[in-house]
Amino acid sequence: MDGGAAAIGLKGCRRVRGAQIRHLLDAKACFLFDCDGVIWHGEQAVPGAPRVVHALLRRGKGVFFVTNNCTRPRETYVRKFRRLGFTGVRREHIFSSSYCAALYLRDVAQVRGGGVFVVGCEGMREELREAGVPYLQEEADVPGATIYDCALSAGVKAVLVGHDDQFTFLKLAKASCYLRDPDCLFLATDSDPWHPLKDGRILPGSGCLTAALEVATGRKATVIGKPSRFMFECISSQFTGVDPAQCLMVGDRLETDMLFGSNCGLDTMLTLTGVSQLEDAEEYSRSEQSTKQCFVPDYVVDTIADFLPAFEELD
């Protein structure tokens, strides 16, 4: 075994480049990418990312995008990929937490009558509509309405929580009432605590709203998105031959993306263009707590553009 292959065999927060990445490209059949912080920042593609995705697809690799961003339906993602210069990305390649939540409600929970109370955005409702999952069509509350006098619907089968920039105390109170029924499912698109914005600002994530409802009800939500395994199960159920041993998960957040890969039996790669940095990964690697070892990536690159020289060598 040459030096590059030997380095690939040594796991645990290892920087890889050149020949080492080339061995990974040979060894892996499927590549799973987070979106924000990995292949784009807002409306700017990470330099080189469109070429990397195109090169993987041209070589017949399975390429999937796994995102906890529940605000957009998949069709909107397709348009964004095109707008940012990514070619060949189809809707079936995209697995968002809102899409997977709709699949869970339709295929696993098999919600039929009643409906789903949504604490979330229109993108979540659009995925539910497309999947044929009934949800409450709530009219605007009367000004000044409170939980003491507002209308509550009968037969609610599930409460689904995601990102909601129109979140109100009344929504929290209504969801809490529905979840007093032990047969009412409690689902969350994801548990992300926050997302980075410009100038050091942050946007509170879906996990904040879920935590509020967990405290109010004394119940724990079933999380659909990363780091739950369900998102990978959606991929493997729709695409035959997706072997965890031949998959690489590439992400920028240790507590979400790397843990997701670990939970699913995938090799993991941290790219340093997003939330987590090498120092964070090294700190986890030194921890004696076994749970924190699951946050440690197998490999580290500065950016997924580091793949490009390996493609040139293979051509």
Phi, psi and chi 1 to 4 in degrees:
 res  aa     phi    psi   chi1   chi2   chi3   chi4
   1 MET       -  133.2 -178.7 -179.1  -67.7      -
   2 ASP   -80.7  176.0   65.4   26.3      -      -
   3 GLY   -61.6  -37.9      -      -      -      -
   4 GLY   -64.2  -44.9      -      -      -      -
   5 ALA   -65.4  -37.0      -      -      -      -
   6 ALA   -63.5  -39.8      -      -      -      -
   7 ALA   -64.6  -35.5      -      -      -      -
   8 ILE   -64.3  -30.2  -71.9  -59.2      -      -
   9 GLY   -77.4  -12.3      -      -      -      -
  10 LEU   -95.8  106.4  -64.2  173.8      -      -
  11 LYS   -86.8  161.9  -59.6  -63.8 -176.6   76.5
  12 GLY   107.9   83.8      -      -      -      -
  13 CYS    60.3   42.6 -155.1      -      -      -
  14 ARG  -101.4  128.5  -66.4 -172.2   58.7   82.6
  15 ARG   -68.0  134.9  -81.1 -175.5  174.2  -87.8
  16 VAL  -127.8  150.8  -70.7      -      -      -
  17 ARG  -162.7  170.5   53.3  178.2   56.8   86.9
  18 GLY    52.4 -121.6      -      -      -      -
  19 ALA   -61.4  -31.8      -      -      -      -
  20 GLN   -65.8  -42.1  -61.1  159.9  -37.9      -
  21 ILE   -67.2  -36.5  -66.1  178.5      -      -
  22 ARG   -60.7  -40.6 -171.2  173.9   70.0 -111.5
  23 HIS   -63.9  -38.8  -76.3  -66.3      -      -
  24 LEU   -62.6  -42.9  -88.4  177.5      -      -
  25 LEU   -61.8  -36.1  -66.0  173.2      -      -
  26 ASP   -71.1  -37.8  -73.4  -22.2      -      -
  27 ALA   -81.4  -26.3      -      -      -      -
  28 LYS  -103.0  137.6  -59.5  -59.1  179.6 -176.9
  29 ALA   -97.7  -24.4      -      -      -      -
  30 CYS  -132.3  140.7  -64.7      -      -      -
  31 PHE  -125.7  124.8  -66.5   78.1      -      -
  32 LEU  -108.4  125.6  -76.1   66.8      -      -
  33 PHE  -117.9  132.7  -67.6   99.6      -      -
  34 ASP   -69.9  163.1  179.9   36.9      -      -
  35 CYS  -101.8  -71.2  -66.1      -      -      -
  36 ASP   -62.2  123.0  -62.6  -63.5      -      -
  37 GLY    89.5   -8.5      -      -      -      -
  38 VAL  -115.7  -52.9  176.0      -      -      -
  39 ILE  -111.5  -13.7   62.0  171.2      -      -
  40 TRP  -155.4  161.5   61.6   50.0      -      -
  41 HIS  -123.9  106.5  -65.9  110.5      -      -
  42 GLY    59.7 -117.2      -      -      -      -
  43 GLU  -102.8   22.4  -77.0  -62.2  -48.0      -
  44 GLN  -124.3  122.1  -64.7  -69.8  -33.5      -
  45 ALA   -69.5  142.1      -      -      -      -
  46 VAL   -60.0  128.4  169.1      -      -      -
  47 PRO   -51.0  128.8  -28.5   36.4      -      -
  48 GLY    88.9  -15.7      -      -      -      -
  49 ALA   -61.8  -43.8      -      -      -      -
  50 PRO   -59.4  -37.0  -26.7   37.1      -      -
  51 ARG   -68.2  -37.6  -69.0  169.7   58.0 -161.1
  52 VAL   -63.8  -48.2  169.2      -      -      -
  53 VAL   -62.3  -44.3  170.1      -      -      -
  54 HIS   -61.8  -42.1  177.2   69.7      -      -
  55 ALA   -64.8  -39.2      -      -      -      -
  56 LEU   -64.8  -45.5  -71.4  169.2      -      -
  57 LEU   -63.9  -39.7  -69.0  171.0      -      -
  58 ARG   -64.8  -27.8 -173.1  160.8   56.7   87.5
  59 ARG   -88.7    7.6  -74.4  166.2  172.7   77.9
  60 GLY    79.3   16.5      -      -      -      -
  61 LYS   -77.5  149.3  -58.0  -68.4 -173.7  179.3
  62 GLY   -77.0  126.7      -      -      -      -
  63 VAL  -126.0  123.3  178.5      -      -      -
  64 PHE  -131.0  148.9  -55.6  103.6      -      -
  65 PHE  -116.5  118.2  -58.5   93.8      -      -
  66 VAL  -116.5  110.1  -72.7      -      -      -
  67 THR  -129.2  139.9  174.7      -      -      -
  68 ASN   -84.3   -2.7  -84.0   -7.1      -      -
  69 ASN   -70.2  109.8 -171.7  -29.9      -      -
  70 CYS   -96.6    4.6   63.1      -      -      -
  71 THR   -81.1  -18.9   61.5      -      -      -
  72 ARG  -116.5  139.1  -59.7 -175.9 -179.3   97.2
  73 PRO   -72.5  162.7   25.5  -32.3      -      -
  74 ARG   -61.2  -34.3  -70.9 -179.0  -60.8  154.3
  75 GLU   -62.6  -35.8 -165.4   55.0   47.2      -
  76 THR   -66.6  -36.5  -57.6      -      -      -
  77 TYR   -62.8  -41.7  -88.9  110.4      -      -
  78 VAL   -57.5  -44.9  170.4      -      -      -
  79 ARG   -64.4  -36.6  -67.5 -164.1  -67.0  -89.5
  80 LYS   -67.3  -42.6 -179.9  169.7 -176.3  175.7
  81 PHE   -55.8  -46.2  -84.1  108.0      -      -
  82 ARG   -62.6  -44.1  -69.4  176.9 -174.8  150.6
  83 ARG   -60.9  -34.0 -171.5  165.4   66.4 -112.2
  84 LEU   -93.0    6.3  -62.3 -172.5      -      -
  85 GLY    94.8   11.8      -      -      -      -
  86 PHE   -87.2  123.4  -66.9   84.8      -      -
  87 THR  -107.5  145.8   57.9      -      -      -
  88 GLY    85.9    1.0      -      -      -      -
  89 VAL   -84.3  122.1  176.4      -      -      -
  90 ARG  -108.3  164.2  -58.8 -167.9  -57.4  -88.2
  91 ARG   -59.1  -36.3 -171.3  170.1   70.2  159.1
  92 GLU   -68.8  -10.2   54.0  -96.0   36.4      -
  93 HIS   -81.7  -11.3  -66.1  148.5      -      -
  94 ILE  -105.5  124.5  -58.2  165.3      -      -
  95 PHE  -124.6   95.4  -70.1   80.9      -      -
  96 SER   -94.0  163.1   68.1      -      -      -
  97 SER   -67.1  -29.9   58.9      -      -      -
  98 SER   -72.5  -40.1   52.8      -      -      -
  99 TYR   -64.1  -45.2  168.1   61.7      -      -
 100 CYS   -68.3  -32.2  -68.1      -      -      -
 101 ALA   -64.3  -39.8      -      -      -      -
 102 ALA   -64.0  -39.8      -      -      -      -
 103 LEU   -65.1  -39.6  -66.5 -175.8      -      -
 104 TYR   -62.6  -46.2 -174.5   93.1      -      -
 105 LEU   -65.5  -35.6  -74.4  161.0      -      -
 106 ARG   -79.1  -46.7 -175.3 -169.8   69.5 -171.4
 107 ASP   -98.5  -32.3  -60.0  -24.6      -      -
 108 VAL   -95.4  -57.8  179.7      -      -      -
 109 ALA   -75.0  -25.6      -      -      -      -
 110 GLN    52.6   52.1  -62.2 -176.1  -18.4      -
 111 VAL   -68.5  124.4  170.2      -      -      -
 112 ARG  -119.4  -84.8  -61.7  -70.3 -173.8  -95.3
 113 GLY   -72.7 -178.4      -      -      -      -
 114 GLY    65.5 -126.0      -      -      -      -
 115 GLY   168.7  179.8      -      -      -      -
 116 VAL  -110.1  129.6  179.2      -      -      -
 117 PHE   -88.8  120.8 -179.4   73.6      -      -
 118 VAL  -104.2  121.8  178.6      -      -      -
 119 VAL  -103.0   95.9  178.1      -      -      -
 120 GLY   175.0 -165.3      -      -      -      -
 121 CYS  -103.6  175.9   53.3      -      -      -
 122 GLU   -65.6  -30.8 -176.4   56.6   27.6      -
 123 GLY   -60.1  -35.3      -      -      -      -
 124 MET   -67.3  -44.1  -67.2  166.4   58.4      -
 125 ARG   -64.2  -36.0  -66.0 -179.9  179.6   86.2
 126 GLU   -64.6  -39.9 -172.2  164.7  -24.5      -
 127 GLU   -66.6  -37.8  -70.0  -68.6    3.3      -
 128 LEU   -63.9  -43.1  -68.0  174.7      -      -
 129 ARG   -59.7  -46.5  -80.2 -163.5  -62.0  -87.6
 130 GLU   -64.4  -32.6 -174.9  162.4  -28.3      -
 131 ALA   -82.2   -6.4      -      -      -      -
 132 GLY    77.8   24.1      -      -      -      -
 133 VAL   -92.8  122.4  175.6      -      -      -
 134 PRO   -70.9  137.9   26.7  -33.3      -      -
 135 TYR  -137.3  161.3   61.9   90.6      -      -
 136 LEU   -71.8  126.2  -61.0 -170.0      -      -
 137 GLN   -92.4   85.6  -61.9  -81.2    3.3      -
 138 GLU   -82.3  134.4  -72.9 -156.0  -58.4      -
 139 GLU   -81.1  159.7  -62.7 -179.8    1.4      -
 140 ALA   -60.3  136.4      -      -      -      -
 141 ASP   -67.2  147.1  -72.4  -53.9      -      -
 142 VAL   -60.7  134.8  176.3      -      -      -
 143 PRO   -52.6  132.5  -27.1   34.9      -      -
 144 GLY    85.2    0.3      -      -      -      -
 145 ALA   -64.8  146.8      -      -      -      -
 146 THR  -130.5  174.5   70.0      -      -      -
 147 ILE   -65.4  -16.5 -165.6   59.9      -      -
 148 TYR   -72.2  -30.5  -64.0   99.3      -      -
 149 ASP  -131.9    3.8   52.9   21.7      -      -
 150 CYS   -78.0  162.3   69.0      -      -      -
 151 ALA   -80.0  140.3      -      -      -      -
 152 LEU  -120.0  141.5  -69.8  175.4      -      -
 153 SER   -87.0  150.4  -61.2      -      -      -
 154 ALA   -91.4  150.5      -      -      -      -
 155 GLY    72.7   27.0      -      -      -      -
 156 VAL   -68.6  126.0  172.4      -      -      -
 157 LYS   -92.8  -24.3  -58.0  -64.0 -175.7 -176.8
 158 ALA  -158.1  152.1      -      -      -      -
 159 VAL  -114.7  124.8  170.3      -      -      -
 160 LEU  -115.1  123.7  174.7   62.4      -      -
 161 VAL  -113.3  131.0 -176.4      -      -      -
 162 GLY  -145.6 -159.5      -      -      -      -
 163 HIS   -67.6  132.0  178.0   80.0      -      -
 164 ASP  -145.9  100.0 -171.2  -16.1      -      -
 165 ASP   -81.5    3.3   55.5   10.6      -      -
 166 GLN  -112.7   25.5  -58.0  -63.2  -42.6      -
 167 PHE   -62.7  137.2 -175.6   69.3      -      -
 168 THR  -132.8  163.4   64.9      -      -      -
 169 PHE   -63.6  -33.1 -171.8   83.7      -      -
 170 LEU   -66.5  -38.1 -173.8   53.8      -      -
 171 LYS   -60.8  -43.9  -75.3 -175.9 -177.1 -179.9
 172 LEU   -60.1  -43.2  173.7   63.7      -      -
 173 ALA   -66.6  -42.8      -      -      -      -
 174 LYS   -62.2  -47.7  -75.3 -176.1  175.5 -178.2
 175 ALA   -59.5  -38.4      -      -      -      -
 176 SER   -63.1  -39.4  -59.7      -      -      -
 177 CYS   -64.6  -45.4  -70.3      -      -      -
 178 TYR   -61.6  -36.8  -66.2  134.0      -      -
 179 LEU   -79.4   -1.0  -72.8  171.5      -      -
 180 ARG   -68.3  -21.9  -73.7 -178.3   64.2   82.7
 181 ASP   -78.6  115.5  177.0   -0.8      -      -
 182 PRO   -64.5  -17.5   21.6  -32.3      -      -
 183 ASP   -86.8   -6.0  -67.0  -32.8      -      -
 184 CYS   -82.3  120.9 -178.6      -      -      -
 185 LEU   -69.1  146.6  -64.6  174.8      -      -
 186 PHE  -120.9  105.8 -178.5   12.1      -      -
 187 LEU  -120.7  148.4  -54.6  179.1      -      -
 188 ALA  -129.0  137.7      -      -      -      -
 189 THR   -62.4  -37.5   57.5      -      -      -
 190 ASP  -164.7  170.8   62.4  -86.0      -      -
 191 SER  -117.6   20.3   56.1      -      -      -
 192 ASP   -59.4  128.9  -73.0    4.3      -      -
 193 PRO   -77.2  -37.0   27.5  -33.7      -      -
 194 TRP  -163.0  164.4   57.2  -86.7      -      -
 195 HIS  -132.4  140.5  -54.7  -78.0      -      -
 196 PRO   -74.8  142.9   27.5  -34.0      -      -
 197 LEU  -121.7 -177.6  -60.4  175.0      -      -
 198 LYS   -71.9  159.8  -67.7 -178.8  178.7  178.4
 199 ASP    60.2   29.4  -56.8  -38.1      -      -
 200 GLY    78.0    4.6      -      -      -      -
 201 ARG   -82.6  159.5  -59.4 -172.6 -177.8 -168.4
 202 ILE  -130.5  157.0   64.4  168.9      -      -
 203 LEU  -112.2  118.4 -179.4   69.5      -      -
 204 PRO   -56.6  140.0  -25.3   35.5      -      -
 205 GLY   -95.3  178.9      -      -      -      -
 206 SER   -58.2  -31.8  -54.4      -      -      -
 207 GLY   -59.1  -29.0      -      -      -      -
 208 CYS   -66.3  -43.7  -59.8      -      -      -
 209 LEU   -69.5  -40.0  -52.0 -171.9      -      -
 210 THR   -62.0  -41.9  -57.3      -      -      -
 211 ALA   -62.2  -40.0      -      -      -      -
 212 ALA   -61.2  -41.9      -      -      -      -
 213 LEU   -72.2  -33.5 -162.2   48.3      -      -
 214 GLU   -64.2  -40.3  -72.3  178.9  -23.7      -
 215 VAL   -66.8  -41.3  170.1      -      -      -
 216 ALA   -67.1  -31.1      -      -      -      -
 217 THR  -107.5  -16.4   62.4      -      -      -
 218 GLY    71.1   17.1      -      -      -      -
 219 ARG  -113.2  157.9  -65.0  179.8   57.3  175.0
 220 LYS  -107.5  135.1  -65.3  -67.0  -69.1 -176.8
 221 ALA   -77.4  148.1      -      -      -      -
 222 THR   -84.5  117.3  -63.6      -      -      -
 223 VAL   -89.6  128.7  177.3      -      -      -
 224 ILE   -88.9  -43.4  -60.5  -59.8      -      -
 225 GLY   -79.1 -172.1      -      -      -      -
 226 LYS   -56.9  140.5  -61.2  173.5  -65.3 -177.4
 227 PRO   -92.2   14.4   33.6  -36.1      -      -
 228 SER   -63.0  151.0  165.9      -      -      -
 229 ARG   -72.4  -17.3  -74.5  179.7   47.2   86.8
 230 PHE   -60.5  -35.3 -174.3   70.4      -      -
 231 MET   -61.8  -40.0 -165.0  172.1  -83.5      -
 232 PHE   -69.7  -35.7 -175.7   74.1      -      -
 233 GLU   -63.6  -33.7  -69.2  168.6    0.7      -
 234 CYS   -62.6  -42.7  -70.2      -      -      -
 235 ILE   -64.0  -50.0  -64.1  173.1      -      -
 236 SER   -67.7  -24.7   59.0      -      -      -
 237 SER   -78.5  -23.3   68.1      -      -      -
 238 GLN   -98.5  -19.8  -65.9 -177.6   29.1      -
 239 PHE  -127.6  118.4  -67.7   85.7      -      -
 240 THR   -72.4  149.7   58.2      -      -      -
 241 GLY    78.0   15.7      -      -      -      -
 242 VAL   -82.5  101.2  176.6      -      -      -
 243 ASP   -97.9  122.3  178.3    1.1      -      -
 244 PRO   -52.4  -34.9  -26.7   34.7      -      -
 245 ALA   -67.0  -19.0      -      -      -      -
 246 GLN  -108.5   20.0  -67.8 -170.5  -39.7      -
 247 CYS  -114.9  146.9  -66.1      -      -      -
 248 LEU  -125.0  125.6 -180.0   68.9      -      -
 249 MET   -96.8  123.3  172.7   64.9 -150.5      -
 250 VAL  -114.8  119.8 -176.0      -      -      -
 251 GLY  -149.1  178.5      -      -      -      -
 252 ASP  -120.1   -0.3   72.8  -50.3      -      -
 253 ARG  -124.8  116.9 -160.1  167.4 -157.7  152.7
 254 LEU   -62.5  -45.8  -61.1  170.6      -      -
 255 GLU   -73.9  -12.0  -60.0   83.9   -2.8      -
 256 THR  -114.2  -62.4  -56.8      -      -      -
 257 ASP   -71.1  -45.4  -61.8  -41.5      -      -
 258 MET   -70.0  -38.8  -57.5  -55.6  107.0      -
 259 LEU   -65.7  -38.2 -179.1   56.1      -      -
 260 PHE   -58.5  -48.7  170.1   69.5      -      -
 261 GLY   -60.2  -44.0      -      -      -      -
 262 SER   -62.0  -43.9  177.1      -      -      -
 263 ASN   -62.3  -29.6  -72.8  -18.4      -      -
 264 CYS   -97.7    0.2  -61.5      -      -      -
 265 GLY    76.7   27.5      -      -      -      -
 266 LEU  -102.5  148.0  -41.3  178.0      -      -
 267 ASP   -67.9  150.0  -80.6   -3.7      -      -
 268 THR  -127.2  148.9   56.0      -      -      -
 269 MET  -134.9  128.1  175.4 -180.0  -76.5      -
 270 LEU   -95.7  128.6  173.4   68.7      -      -
 271 THR  -105.8  138.8  175.3      -      -      -
 272 LEU   -91.1   27.4  -57.4  178.6      -      -
 273 THR  -100.2    9.5   49.6      -      -      -
 274 GLY  -133.0 -131.8      -      -      -      -
 275 VAL   -73.5  -54.7  173.0      -      -      -
 276 SER   -87.9  149.0  -60.7      -      -      -
 277 GLN  -120.5  170.4  -64.6  -57.8  -53.8      -
 278 LEU   -59.2  -38.1 -178.0   60.2      -      -
 279 GLU   -61.6  -36.1  -65.4   77.4   15.0      -
 280 ASP   -64.6  -43.8  -55.9  -42.5      -      -
 281 ALA   -65.5  -41.2      -      -      -      -
 282 GLU   -65.4  -35.4  -69.6  174.4  -22.9      -
 283 GLU   -64.1  -43.0 -176.5  174.8  -12.8      -
 284 TYR   -63.8  -38.4  -80.3  132.8      -      -
 285 SER   -65.9  -26.3   71.5      -      -      -
 286 ARG   -85.0   -8.8  -69.3 -169.8  -67.2  -92.3
 287 SER   -70.7  144.0  173.5      -      -      -
 288 GLU   -88.3   -3.7  -64.7 -178.8   -0.9      -
 289 GLN   -83.6  122.2  -62.5 -178.9   32.9      -
 290 SER   -61.8  -32.2   58.4      -      -      -
 291 THR   -64.0  -33.7   53.6      -      -      -
 292 LYS   -76.5  -20.5  -68.0 -171.7  175.7 -178.7
 293 GLN   -64.6  -24.9  -67.8  -61.8  -41.9      -
 294 CYS   -69.9  -14.8  -65.0      -      -      -
 295 PHE   -86.4   -8.9  -58.8  150.7      -      -
 296 VAL   -83.2  124.4  179.9      -      -      -
 297 PRO   -73.7  153.5   29.5  -36.0      -      -
 298 ASP   -71.8  -39.6  -65.7  -47.7      -      -
 299 TYR  -133.7  156.1  -46.1  112.3      -      -
 300 VAL  -134.4  135.0  179.8      -      -      -
 301 VAL  -129.5  156.6  -67.8      -      -      -
 302 ASP   -66.6  -41.4  -70.2  -33.8      -      -
 303 THR  -158.1  156.4  164.0      -      -      -
 304 ILE   -69.3  -11.2   64.6  167.2      -      -
 305 ALA   -63.5  -16.4      -      -      -      -
 306 ASP   -62.9  -14.9  -69.8   -8.2      -      -
 307 PHE   -70.5  -26.6  -79.6   49.2      -      -
 308 LEU   -59.8  -45.3  -68.1  172.8      -      -
 309 PRO   -59.0  -33.0  -24.6   35.3      -      -
 310 ALA   -66.5  -38.5      -      -      -      -
 311 PHE   -63.5  -39.6  -73.7  126.8      -      -
 312 GLU   -64.3  -37.2  -67.0  168.7    0.2      -
 313 GLU   -68.2  -32.4  -67.8  177.3   21.5      -
 314 LEU   -77.6  -22.4  -67.6  170.5      -      -
 315 ASP   -75.9      -  -72.9  -23.1      -      -
